[in-house]
Amino acid sequence: KMRSHGEEDARWWGVRYLEKGPLPRPGKPVTDLDGAPIGQLTSGAPAPSLDNVGIGIGYLAGVSEGDEVMVQASPRKAVRAVVVRPPFV
């Protein structure tokens, strides 16, 4: 579920990993830095043109370009990422 911003506020954003971790994949939840849910990814992959850093796109609520978020990439690992406006390069 989305936090108080509501799903109607969700926009299509890109995320670019700021650290190494499991690759972003469709359906992975995205939270703010406090752990509050803000959306989920619709796709993700390594980006060869960006030194294979993980990138993804999805619907996120209440964020702006440049905000830091966490991608729950696996049950045990959340990866710090930055919100970007696609395209990534």
Secondary structure, DSSP 4 states (H G I P E B T S, - for coil): ---TT-GGG-EEEEEEESS--SPP-TT-EEE-TTS-EEEEEEEEEEEGGGTTEEEEEEEESS--TT-EEEEEEETTEEEEEEEEPSS--
